[in-house]
């Protein structure tokens, strides 16, 4: 990935700072000042997705995630962002997020968050056996203790909490 150079690096860093301070309007203004040739820079896209998600603009977040996938198809983050936004977008839902992310699991066999999110989606769709299977896979990839702690903090997996506490 090529580095962002001035002045775009300054706009990007300012946008990060504004977002950290909770001023999404100023963060968006700084992102808007990034030159057209850097609008698809991975750092700019990731920040734009974070801003869209923070503002709960799920259709915009979905569109941004699709650009991330087109720009970095071998990076799991775009696929995860896309499923996360698809779950919440007007035209989306849990079933669509699950159907989108499931085939990606084989593309990123070492990414525990994909399996974990699939467990969440399956659990919320009352597919508990499928949720257990995905959670087991996430544990095998990401470590049993770490995934168990994540699962016990995620309301999506609440139907499995009793058995996870054993």
N, C-alpha and C positions, 0 to 999 in steps of 0.2 A: 504494500500500500504506500503510495507516495504521500509525503508529509504535506499538511496544509501549510501554506506560506502566508506571510502578511500580504494584505490586510485580512484575508479570510480566517487565518489562525486567530487573530484578535477578536473577530466577530464570533467565532466558534467559542473561544474561551469566555468571552463576555456572556454569551448565551448560556453556557454551563453555569457560570456564576449566578446569573439571574434566576435560573431554574432552581439552583440550590437554595437561593434566598426566598423562593416561592413566588417570584414575580414572573409569571408565565407570559404576560404581555410584552415585557422587555426582552425576555428570552426569544420570543417569536420574532420581535423586531430585529434583533441581532442576527437571527438565522436568515431573515429576509434580505439582509445586507450581504450575505455570502454571494460571491460571483457565480454566474450561471454555470461556468465550467466545473465548479466544485459542489454543485447541488447534489450530485450522486456520489460524493466522497463518503466512504463508509462511516466515518465519524459523524458527519453531518446527518446522514440518514438515521443512524442510531439515536442521535439527539432529537431529531424530528419525531421519530417514533415515540420516544420517551415523553416528549411534550404532548403529542397527540393523546397518548395513553393517560397522562396525568390530567389532561383536560376532558377525558372520557369522550373524545371524538373518535369513536371506534371505526367509523367508515374511513376517516382519514388515516387512522393508524393502520387499517387493513391495506389501504393503497400504498402507504409508505413501506409496509412490510413486504409487499409484492415487489417493490422496487429493490429492496434489500436482497430479496431472493434472486432477482434478475442480475443484480450487481455481484453478489457473492453467493452463488448457488451451493458452494461447498462449506458454507458456514451455517451451523445449526441455528444461530440466533434469529435469522430472518424467518426460518420455518416456524420456530417457536413463537415469534412475535405475530406471525400471520395467524396461527391457530388461536392464540390468545385474543387477538382482535376479532377474528371470525366468530368466536364464541359470543362476543358482545355486540357485534355489528347488527344493524337493522335486518339485513338479509341473511344473517348467520344463525347461530345457535349451537348448543352442545353437540348435537348429532353431526352437524357440518364440521365443527372443529375436530371431532373424533375421526370422521371420514377423511379429512384433509391430512391430519398428522400421522395417522396409523401407517400409511405406506412409507413415510419418512423415517420411521424407526429403524428400518433395515439399512437406510442410507447413512445413518449416524449410529452405528451399533454401540459406540462408547459414550454416548451422551445420555446420562441418567435422567436429565430433566424432561426429555421427550417421553421416556417410559413413565415417569412420575406424572406428567400432565395427562397422558393417556389414562392412567389409573384414576385421576381426578374426574376426567370426562366420563369414563365408564361408570364410576361410582355414582355420579350425579344422574346418569341415565338408568340407574338401578340394575346395572350389569355387574353385580358384585363379584362373580367368579372371574370375569374379565379384568375387573379392577385389581383383584388379588394377583392375577397373573402379571399384569403390568407393574404392580408394586414390587413383586418378587424380582422381576427383571431390573427395575431401577435399583433395588438393593444389591443385586449381583454386580452391577456396574459401578454404583456410587458408594457402596458400603452400607451394610445393614443398619448400623447405629445412626448414621447420618440421615438416611432415608426415613427411618422410623421416627426420628425427631421431627423431620420436616412434615411427615404425614400426620403426626399428632398435633401439629399447629395449623393444619390446612382444613378448613371447614368442609371443603369438598369431599374429604375422606371421612367425615364424621361417622357415617354408617359402619366403618371398619375400626373405629377407635377402640372399642372394647377388646377385640381380638388382638389389636396391635399392642395393647398395654400388657398382655400376658408375657 
